[in-house]
Amino acid sequence: MQNRILETERLYFRELTQDDFDAVCRIMQDEETMRAAYEGTYTDDEVRRWIDYKLAHYAKHGFGLWAVILRETDELIGQCGITMQKWKDENTHEIGYLFRRDCWHRGYAVEAATACKQYAFDELGVERVCSMVRDTNIASQKVAERLGMAVVDRGVKNFRGVDMMFWLYSIKR
Ligand SMILES: CC(C)(COP(=O)(O)OP(=O)(O)OC[C@H]1O[C@@H](n2cnc3c(N)ncnc32)[C@H](O)[C@@H]1OP(=O)(O)O)[C@@H](O)C(=O)NCCC(=O)NCCS
């Protein structure tokens, strides 16, 4: 079994691999999940490239968006972690989260993202973490608020060819 990077009461985190393709497709090919944040589902090729991109991020930074596994069943139910993202001219540590739809509303996103926030402060020693959330994504805004984050900036980001209004949530150590 791969290393457990983090553990919480109900979840553990490990690096994604291409063997997770089917489980990731269940999330990233679901219309409702992807509508809120990503302007549409991913094709098989896009999922493979997306996983490769996450692997490259681990190799470069030593951390990234991890697989979130339910301890009770060993199933991959989401992705959550810390990635380097550009906001305007600045590179920031972003906490990202994305969960399988049948697992929503059970507090998993807050549980996972809270552990990532602590990891960023305690293990990576960063001064500030953020989450970039679309203005229309109420569920994600709630998660950021539960992390103690507040909106510190707003701006348009182009994602997959579409301009979207994003809010920058942030919290200092
Ligand atoms: C955003 C997401 C990760 C939340 O996952 P989750 O496990 O259901 O969240 P939690 O159960 O931890 O709930 C966190 C808070 O958000 C609220 N919430 C969750 N979904 C909600 C919704 N659809 N509408 C309003 N509030 C919502 C919960 O009530 C809870 O608030 P509370 O603590 O005040 O009660 C999930 O909806 C998802 O994967 N969405 C699609 C991907 C996405 O948008 N990712 C974020 C990109 S920035």
The ligand as an SDF file (V2000), in Angstrom:
LIG
                    3D

 48 50  0  0  0  0  0  0  0  0999 V2000
  -17.7020   21.5290   -2.6610 C   0  0  0  0  0  0  0  0  0  0  0  0
  -17.7280   20.0800   -2.1930 C   0  0  0  0  0  0  0  0  0  0  0  0
  -16.3020   19.5480   -2.1820 C   0  0  0  0  0  0  0  0  0  0  0  0
  -18.3230   20.0420   -0.7680 C   0  0  0  0  0  0  0  0  0  0  0  0
  -18.2170   18.6780   -0.3140 O   0  0  0  0  0  0  0  0  0  0  0  0
  -19.0400   18.1150    0.9220 P   0  0  0  0  0  0  0  0  0  0  0  0
  -18.2680   16.9360    1.4420 O   0  0  0  0  0  0  0  0  0  0  0  0
  -20.4600   17.9230    0.5400 O   0  0  0  0  0  0  0  0  0  0  0  0
  -18.9540   19.3290    1.9770 O   0  0  0  0  0  0  0  0  0  0  0  0
  -19.2320   19.2140    3.5360 P   0  0  0  0  0  0  0  0  0  0  0  0
  -20.2050   18.1020    3.7960 O   0  0  0  0  0  0  0  0  0  0  0  0
  -17.9180   19.1910    4.2430 O   0  0  0  0  0  0  0  0  0  0  0  0
  -20.0060   20.5630    3.8070 O   0  0  0  0  0  0  0  0  0  0  0  0
  -19.3360   21.7890    4.0240 C   0  0  0  0  0  0  0  0  0  0  0  0
  -20.3370   22.9260    4.1840 C   0  0  0  0  0  0  0  0  0  0  0  0
  -20.8890   23.2450    2.9040 O   0  0  0  0  0  0  0  0  0  0  0  0
  -22.3010   23.1590    2.9450 C   0  0  0  0  0  0  0  0  0  0  0  0
  -22.7350   22.6540    1.6540 N   0  0  0  0  0  0  0  0  0  0  0  0
  -22.3050   21.5310    1.0410 C   0  0  0  0  0  0  0  0  0  0  0  0
  -22.9170   21.4300   -0.1560 N   0  0  0  0  0  0  0  0  0  0  0  0
  -23.7280   22.4960   -0.2710 C   0  0  0  0  0  0  0  0  0  0  0  0
  -24.6020   22.9680   -1.2820 C   0  0  0  0  0  0  0  0  0  0  0  0
  -24.7580   22.2800   -2.4290 N   0  0  0  0  0  0  0  0  0  0  0  0
  -25.2700   24.1360   -1.0860 N   0  0  0  0  0  0  0  0  0  0  0  0
  -25.1050   24.8450    0.0500 C   0  0  0  0  0  0  0  0  0  0  0  0
  -24.2660   24.4570    1.0440 N   0  0  0  0  0  0  0  0  0  0  0  0
  -23.5980   23.3010    0.8810 C   0  0  0  0  0  0  0  0  0  0  0  0
  -22.5820   22.2050    4.0820 C   0  0  0  0  0  0  0  0  0  0  0  0
  -23.8910   22.4020    4.6140 O   0  0  0  0  0  0  0  0  0  0  0  0
  -21.5300   22.5860    5.0720 C   0  0  0  0  0  0  0  0  0  0  0  0
  -21.8650   23.7830    5.7040 O   0  0  0  0  0  0  0  0  0  0  0  0
  -22.0900   23.8580    7.2870 P   0  0  0  0  0  0  0  0  0  0  0  0
  -20.8180   23.3660    7.8660 O   0  0  0  0  0  0  0  0  0  0  0  0
  -22.3570   25.2890    7.5130 O   0  0  0  0  0  0  0  0  0  0  0  0
  -23.2220   22.9340    7.5470 O   0  0  0  0  0  0  0  0  0  0  0  0
  -18.6140   19.1970   -3.1300 C   0  0  0  0  0  0  0  0  0  0  0  0
  -19.8780   19.7940   -3.2300 O   0  0  0  0  0  0  0  0  0  0  0  0
  -18.0140   19.0180   -4.5200 C   0  0  0  0  0  0  0  0  0  0  0  0
  -17.2070   18.1280   -4.7550 O   0  0  0  0  0  0  0  0  0  0  0  0
  -18.4380   19.8910   -5.4650 N   0  0  0  0  0  0  0  0  0  0  0  0
  -17.9720   19.8300   -6.8420 C   0  0  0  0  0  0  0  0  0  0  0  0
  -16.5170   20.2380   -6.9840 C   0  0  0  0  0  0  0  0  0  0  0  0
  -16.2150   21.6210   -6.4760 C   0  0  0  0  0  0  0  0  0  0  0  0
  -17.0050   22.5390   -6.6490 O   0  0  0  0  0  0  0  0  0  0  0  0
  -15.0420   21.7500   -5.8310 N   0  0  0  0  0  0  0  0  0  0  0  0
  -14.5790   23.0260   -5.3390 C   0  0  0  0  0  0  0  0  0  0  0  0
  -13.8710   23.7640   -6.4100 C   0  0  0  0  0  0  0  0  0  0  0  0
  -13.3560   25.3920   -5.8570 S   0  0  0  0  0  0  0  0  0  0  0  0
  1  2  1  0
  2  3  1  0
  2  4  1  0
  2 36  1  0
  4  5  1  0
  5  6  1  0
  6  7  2  0
  6  8  1  0
  6  9  1  0
  9 10  1  0
 10 11  2  0
 10 12  1  0
 10 13  1  0
 13 14  1  0
 14 15  1  0
 15 16  1  0
 15 30  1  0
 16 17  1  0
 17 18  1  0
 17 28  1  0
 18 19  1  0
 18 27  1  0
 19 20  2  0
 20 21  1  0
 21 22  1  0
 21 27  2  0
 22 23  1  0
 22 24  2  0
 24 25  1  0
 25 26  2  0
 26 27  1  0
 28 29  1  0
 28 30  1  0
 30 31  1  0
 31 32  1  0
 32 33  2  0
 32 34  1  0
 32 35  1  0
 36 37  1  0
 36 38  1  0
 38 39  2  0
 38 40  1  0
 40 41  1  0
 41 42  1  0
 42 43  1  0
 43 44  2  0
 43 45  1  0
 45 46  1  0
 46 47  1  0
 47 48  1  0
M  END
$$$$
